[in-house]
């Protein structure tokens, strides 16, 4: 199980690529299968549980992007 805290500033779109799982989105629960696309609104609590024989793989698109160490440009050196 993975439990993500609500993101108050951005929305997410998940595209399920492989595996099977269970999504908890706010007060709703539903199965995940390859090809599913899920919209996660800002501030909405969500969890995902892998339920298949294969690892659950998903593509996560965020807007605005979440800054990470690979997303922040390095300072220019003179």
N, C-alpha and C positions, 0 to 999 in steps of 0.2 A: 504494500500500500504506500502511496505517496500522497501526502497532505500538503497542498500549497496554501499559503495564507492569501487572503483576498488582496488583490492589487487595486488600490483606490484610484490610481491615475491612468490605468491603461486597460485595454481589452485584449483578449487572446482569441485566436482561432486555431483549433487543433484539427489536423487531418490524420486519421488512423491509417498507418501504412501496413502493419502486420500484427498478428497475434489477436487476442481477444481480451476483453476486460469489462469491468464494471465502473461506470462513472457516477459519482455523486456530485451533483451540481445544485447548490442551494439545498432545497428540500426534495429534489427529484433524484431518482436513481434509474439508470438504464444501461443496457448492454452496449459494448463497443465492439465493432467488427471492422475489418479493413474496408476503406472507402467512406466511412463515417466522417462527417465534418461537424465540429462542435464550436459554437460561439460562446465565449465566457465573458460576460459583461463586467465592467469595472466594479470592484467591491463585492463580487459574488464568490463565496467560499466554494472550494472544489477539491475533490479527491479522486484518485484513479487507482484501481486494483487490477493487476494482471491476473487473468483467469484461464489462460490457454496453455497449450503444450509448448508454444513458442513465446519468446519475449514480446511484450507489447512495445511496438515501435510507433512513434508519432512525430509529426512535424508540427512545431509550435511557432505560430506567427504572432508577434506582439505589436501593438500600435498604441502609443509610441514605443519605439524599441527600448528594451531593458538594457541599460548600460552594463557592460561587463569588461573584464580586463582586455578582451580582444576587440571590443567595440569602441574604445576610447582612443582617439588618435594621440600618438606620442608628440611631445613638444618638439618643435623644430630646434635643431642645434645650429648655432651660427657657424 
